[in-house]
Amino acid sequence: MWNTTENWIIKQEKDCTILQGDLNSAHLGCRWDYALPLNKDIGTADNKLEHFLSSTGGHSHTQQEHTWKGKACQVALDHVVTWNYHLPPHVAKQNPKFHKKFDHNQIWTQLPHMDLPKQETPARTTPPDFS
């Protein structure tokens, strides 16, 4: 996923782009109550996120609180990343009811209406193919 998304982002280098969602990785300091050293797979996932951000020039809006909680640990797995666009602060909100299908907190991001196009414009680029 990282390589495909990185290649797509690089092709859109001048466009304003927002990527928001569960990236199954965390920034340094955004895992709480995890045993150290981290499991190899977890550490690899976190390193791939950092590499992706540095290689594409993405600006990560780091979560200040967890977005997923296990039995004994918490982590910020959900992120907002932008390219050529800066967002106002956002917050993670707990879901009112726990449900297996929705085990992550929601991230609320404000998009200033002044920045949105006034007329519908067709997509200028082909979305990435993850198949």
C-alpha positions in Angstrom: 0.0 0.0 0.0 2.7 2.5 0.9 4.6 2.2 -2.4 1.4 2.6 -4.5 0.2 5.6 -2.5 3.7 7.2 -2.5 3.9 6.9 -6.3 0.4 8.4 -6.7 1.2 11.3 -4.3 4.4 12.1 -6.1 2.6 12.4 -9.4 0.3 15.0 -7.7 3.1 17.0 -6.3 1.5 20.4 -6.8 -2.1 19.4 -5.8 -3.7 19.9 -2.4 -4.3 16.4 -1.1 -5.8 15.1 2.1 -5.4 11.5 3.3 -7.4 10.5 6.4 -8.0 7.2 8.0 -6.6 4.1 9.8 -3.0 3.6 8.6 -2.3 0.8 11.1 0.8 2.5 12.3 1.8 5.2 14.8 4.2 8.1 15.2 7.0 7.9 17.8 5.4 8.6 21.2 1.8 7.7 20.1 1.7 4.2 21.6 0.8 4.0 25.3 1.4 1.0 27.6 3.1 -1.2 24.9 5.8 -3.5 25.9 9.3 -2.4 24.8 11.0 -3.1 22.6 8.0 -3.2 20.2 7.1 -6.3 18.4 9.0 -6.4 15.0 5.9 -6.1 12.9 4.6 -3.1 14.9 8.0 -1.4 14.6 8.2 -2.1 10.9 4.7 -0.6 10.3 5.6 2.5 12.3 8.9 2.9 10.4 7.1 2.6 7.0 4.7 5.5 8.0 7.7 7.7 8.9 9.4 6.8 5.6 6.3 7.5 3.6 5.9 10.9 5.2 9.5 11.9 4.6 9.7 10.6 1.0 6.5 12.3 0.0 6.8 15.5 2.0 3.5 14.9 3.7 2.5 16.9 6.8 1.0 14.7 9.5 -1.4 16.2 11.9 -0.4 14.1 14.9 -3.1 12.8 17.2 -2.7 13.8 20.8 -4.8 10.9 22.1 -5.5 7.3 21.2 -7.8 6.3 18.4 -7.7 2.6 19.2 -7.7 0.9 22.6 -6.8 -2.7 23.4 -7.1 -4.5 26.7 -4.0 -3.0 28.2 -2.7 -0.6 25.6 -3.7 2.4 23.5 -2.4 3.8 20.2 -3.1 6.6 17.7 -3.5 4.5 14.4 -5.8 7.0 12.6 -4.1 9.9 10.9 -4.7 13.0 8.8 -1.9 13.7 6.3 -1.9 16.6 3.9 0.2 17.8 1.0 0.2 21.5 0.0 -2.6 22.1 2.4 -2.8 22.9 6.1 -5.8 22.1 8.2 -7.1 23.7 11.4 -6.7 21.5 14.5 -8.8 18.3 14.6 -9.9 16.0 17.4 -10.5 12.3 17.9 -13.9 11.6 19.3 -14.9 8.4 21.0 -17.8 6.4 19.4 -20.8 6.6 21.6 -21.3 2.8 21.5 -18.6 0.2 21.1 -19.2 -2.0 18.2 -16.8 -4.6 16.7 -17.3 -3.0 13.3 -16.3 0.4 14.6 -13.5 -0.2 17.0 -11.6 3.1 16.3 -12.5 6.6 17.5 -13.6 9.0 14.9 -11.3 11.8 13.7 -13.2 15.1 13.0 -11.5 17.4 10.6 -12.7 20.8 9.6 -12.4 21.8 5.9 -12.6 25.6 5.6 -15.4 26.2 3.1 -13.5 29.0 1.5 -10.9 26.5 0.3 -13.4 24.3 -1.5 -14.2 24.8 -5.1 -17.4 26.6 -5.9 -18.1 24.5 -9.0 -17.9 20.8 -9.4 -14.7 19.8 -11.1 -14.0 16.4 -12.5 -11.2 14.4 -11.0 -7.9 15.4 -12.7 -6.1 12.2 -11.8 -6.7 8.5 -11.8 -7.1 7.1 -8.3 -4.4 4.6 -7.2 -5.0 0.9 -8.0 -4.5 -1.2 -4.9 -5.5 -4.5 -6.6 
